[in-house]
């Protein structure tokens, strides 16, 4: 991605957004709402899988303690 003065010149996001090209601002805005911006939604399945794996690991640790 090419950035100039904090703005992404070739922002890959296709959403019509007032923060278009201001990636840090956009990610922060969406993170505060508990979501991902459109250009990062491809990460969601991997994040969910990671969360599932972490929960499973916690569950196994609790079983070991008993």
N, C-alpha and C positions, 0 to 999 in steps of 0.2 A: 504494500500500500504506500502510496506517495503522499506525504504530509507536508504542508506548508503553513507556517504560523498557527500550528495546532489544529488545522483542519485537513481532513483526508480529501485530497483532490480526486482520487478515484475510489471513493467509498463504495463497497460492494452491495450495500444495503439497497433494497428496492422499495422500501417503505417510504411513503410521503410523510416526512417527519420534520418538525422545526429544528431538530438537532442533527439533521443529515450532514454527515461529514465530520461532526464533532464527536468522535468515537468515545472518548473518556467521559464526556458529559452524558452521552446517550447510555452507555453501560451503567453509569452511576444512577441515572434516573430509573432505568429498568430494574436494577438491583434493589433499589429502595422499595419498589413495588413487588419484589419477589419474582421477577420474570427476566427473560433474556430478550435483547433486541432482535429484530428479525434476522439480521446478518449472522447471529450466533446461535440461532435455534437448532442448527444441525448438531450442536453439542448436547442437546437435551437428552437423547437416548443414552449417550455415554455417561452423563451425569446421573441419570436414574439407575443405571446398572451399577455404578460405583456406590450409590447410596444403598442399594439392595445388598451388595457385597458387605458393606460396613455393618448393616443391621444384622446380617447373618453371622458375621464374626462376633459381634457383641452378644448375640444369642448363644453362640457356642461357648464363649467365655463365661457367661452366667451359668451355663450347665456344668462347666468344669468346677466352678466354685462350690456347687452344691454337694 
